[in-house]
Amino acid sequence: MFKLGEKQTLLVDKKVEFGVYLAEKKGDDERVLLPGSQVPEGTKVGDSLEVFLYKDSGDRLIATSKTPRLTLGQVGWLNVAAVGKIGAFLDWGLDKDLLLPFREQPKTRVREGQEVLVAVYIDKSERLCATMNVYPYLRTDSPYRAGDQVTGVVYETSKNFGTFVAVDSIYSGLIPKKELVHDIRIGETISARVTQVKPDGKLDLSIREKTYLQMDRDGEKILAKLALEGGTLMLCDKSSPEEIREQMQMSKNEFKRAIGRLYKAGRIRIEEDRIVLTGEGGKEA
């Protein structure tokens, strides 16, 4: 059985002026053409050739000795060669570009020259296409463990779940909603820490440091903001999460932990509706 979108080894069953016909075994009725420009020199009937199967512009199954940048089910980056009436066309290393339909482009349409993260699938018309909805195609066998630092690209956001990340562009990762302290854009490359490897192999991620490191960093951020605001910041432990997130890009819990540490160190004074910078050793500035 021929495998659309995959590499497979087939036998040369017949030679013709414009190429060779390939079959799974000698005498099979089902054959596919490998054009003459793709046939290795010296090829004879009965030889085995490794080829990739796709469809030409006439929707006919055809073989190529070229290796595309992505095969069926794989995830990776491809360049947008052109944009047409039904979608974008991606350069994947073959004579015919790969279609990325508009319906498979989430939120914003891609532009010519843009590099996009996609997976290859077979559509309802039995044609190979690309999709930017890579979630079902990402791998869950990553080598990472809790505490590891990873790099990935954001490919989707959800108000209910959080931000979906393709770690190393191939593994499935999620920054849960509770871990998001600032907006992350689709297409953005981020550095994150693995907080959990789920039983199914998917990764939970955080863009925050471990608590003790995060507290130090948040404390420095608050001190810098206080200095910028002349020593007074109209936020306190009673401020709403929305106010804190808008002004400091941190959660309320992070803010409270940080100002608690600064207060104990004598760096700030906490008042009813504000915090105030103090001098060294707890003396007021």
C-alpha positions, -999 to 999 in steps of 0.1 A, spaced: 0 0 0 14 34 -10 19 58 20 10 94 11 33 119 29 59 93 39 92 79 27 91 43 16 112 18 -4 97 7 -37 108 -15 -66 114 -2 -101 87 -21 -120 90 -5 -154 112 20 -172 96 46 -196 109 75 -216 98 100 -189 108 81 -158 102 48 -140 71 33 -125 75 20 -89 55 -7 -71 56 -24 -37 64 -57 -53 70 -71 -89 38 -74 -109 16 -51 -87 -12 -33 -106 -8 -3 -84 22 18 -95 35 53 -91 56 74 -114 91 87 -104 99 114 -131 130 110 -151 147 140 -135 144 122 -101 157 88 -113 193 80 -102 217 73 -130 221 36 -138 187 26 -122 175 -8 -136 142 -27 -134 141 -46 -101 162 -20 -82 149 -6 -49 146 31 -44 136 51 -13 111 78 -23 87 103 -9 50 102 -21 29 133 -25 4 146 -51 13 168 -81 -7 199 -93 -32 175 -110 -38 157 -77 -21 126 -90 1 105 -67 38 110 -76 71 100 -62 102 120 -56 138 112 -46 140 145 -28 135 146 10 110 173 21 117 193 52 86 178 69 68 145 64 33 134 75 27 142 112 60 160 117 62 195 132 87 222 121 94 256 107 86 264 70 89 296 51 58 312 34 67 313 -3 34 330 -14 -1 338 -3 -31 330 -26 -69 329 -26 -73 297 -5 -43 300 18 -5 303 20 20 282 1 50 269 21 84 260 8 91 225 21 118 215 -4 97 199 -32 88 212 -66 52 218 -55 47 240 -24 27 229 6 -7 245 11 -15 261 45 -53 268 42 -66 300 58 -88 279 81 -56 263 96 -41 297 104 -52 308 140 -62 344 146 -40 362 122 -31 353 86 5 347 77 26 369 54 49 361 25 84 356 38 73 347 73 85 316 90 57 295 106 55 265 129 33 239 112 25 202 111 17 181 80 -16 163 77 -39 148 51 -71 168 44 -106 155 35 -97 155 -2 -67 132 5 -41 159 -1 -12 169 20 -16 202 38 -1 222 66 -17 233 98 -6 258 125 -27 238 150 3 217 160 -11 205 194 -21 170 183 12 165 165 36 175 193 57 147 209 53 137 245 86 118 249 109 147 258 141 141 279 132 169 303 125 166 341 110 190 367 134 219 373 150 218 338 152 251 318 137 248 283 131 271 253 100 270 232 77 289 209 42 300 218 17 287 192 -17 291 210 -33 309 239 -64 299 259 -84 320 285 -93 287 302 -60 268 302 -31 292 296 -4 294 269 6 265 248 43 261 240 61 239 215 93 231 235 123 228 211 95 231 185 86 194 189 75 187 225 41 195 240 42 221 268 17 244 287 21 275 309 -10 272 331 -31 303 334 -20 307 371 16 310 360 10 338 335 20 372 350 22 391 317 9 386 282 29 364 258 23 367 220 18 338 196 50 332 178 71 345 207 101 324 218 103 321 255 125 305 282 107 286 309 112 261 337 96 227 337 74 224 369 59 190 361 61 162 337 25 148 335 18 111 333 10 115 296 45 131 290 33 166 284 52 194 302 38 220 326 60 251 324 65 283 344 82 316 332 88 325 369 119 316 388 119 293 418 102 310 448 133 323 466 149 335 434 116 351 422 113 369 455 147 385 451 140 395 416 105 409 424 120 428 453 145 445 431 118 453 406 96 469 434 126 489 446 133 502 411 97 512 407 97 530 440 128 549 430 112 559 397 80 570 415 99 592 440 98 568 469 61 561 470 41 535 452 3 535 454 0 498 459 -2 477 490 -11 441 502 -48 451 499 -46 462 463 -65 442 437 -47 415 416 -56 435 385 -39 467 398 -8 448 408 -6 430 375 -10 462 355 16 482 373 41 455 383 35 425 359 34 401 388 7 382 407 -7 394 440 9 366 458 43 374 443 39 411 452 29 403 488 58 379 493 83 405 479 70 434 499 70 412 530 107 404 525 115 441 519 96 452 550 115 427 572 147 440 557 137 475 566 137 486 530 101 498 529 72 509 551 37 495 544 9 520 548 -29 517 544 -29 523 506 8 525 496 43 514 503 71 539 510 108 535 504 130 538 535 168 544 537 195 519 545 191 501 578 154 510 580 159 548 584 134 567 564 147 585 533 
